[in-house]
Amino acid sequence: MVRGATGPAGSWALLTADAIGVYLKRSGLTAKSLYESAGMSPATYYARTSGRVSFTLNDVEALSVPLGVTPLDIALMATKLGELAPATKGKRT
């Protein structure tokens, strides 16, 4: 059984990172306070938000709590961002 996220993030994970960024900005939290509140190491947080590694569902759930949103809110925001920028679909340039 594979545990944790493996390999580079796909477009959905990148859109998820972008959605978390939107909620982070809205929350007024710093990235440090977010990952610390979520019980995440800086290395894990930045590996996921940069797209080097995909998010797990547990990651999204942990990050949603200090952001004051639900994992579903994050998924819906990621979907909305994908619809707004269909040409990029979360790809990093």
QUIGI-V23301 format. One record per backbone hydrogen bond with DSSP energy under -1.0 kcal/mol. NH is the residue of the N-H (numbers start at 0). CO is the residue of the C=O. E is the energy in kcal/mol with one decimal. If there is no record, write none. Layout:
BEGIN
nh/co/e
NH/CO/E
NH/CO/E
END
This chain:
BEGIN
nh/co/e
8/50/-2.3
13/9/-2.0
14/10/-2.3
15/11/-2.2
16/12/-2.3
17/13/-2.2
18/14/-2.4
19/15/-2.6
20/16/-2.1
21/17/-1.9
22/18/-2.3
23/19/-2.5
24/20/-2.3
25/21/-2.2
26/22/-2.0
27/23/-1.3
33/29/-2.1
34/30/-2.8
35/31/-2.3
36/32/-2.2
37/33/-2.0
38/35/-1.2
39/34/-3.2
44/40/-2.6
45/41/-2.8
46/42/-2.0
47/43/-1.9
48/44/-2.8
49/45/-1.5
51/46/-1.1
52/46/-2.0
59/55/-2.0
60/56/-2.4
61/57/-2.6
62/58/-2.5
63/59/-1.9
64/60/-1.1
66/62/-1.1
67/64/-1.4
68/63/-2.1
73/69/-1.8
74/70/-2.4
75/71/-2.9
76/72/-2.4
77/73/-2.4
78/74/-2.2
79/75/-2.5
80/76/-2.8
81/77/-2.0
82/78/-1.8
83/79/-1.9
84/80/-1.5
87/84/-1.0
88/84/-2.2
90/87/-2.4
END
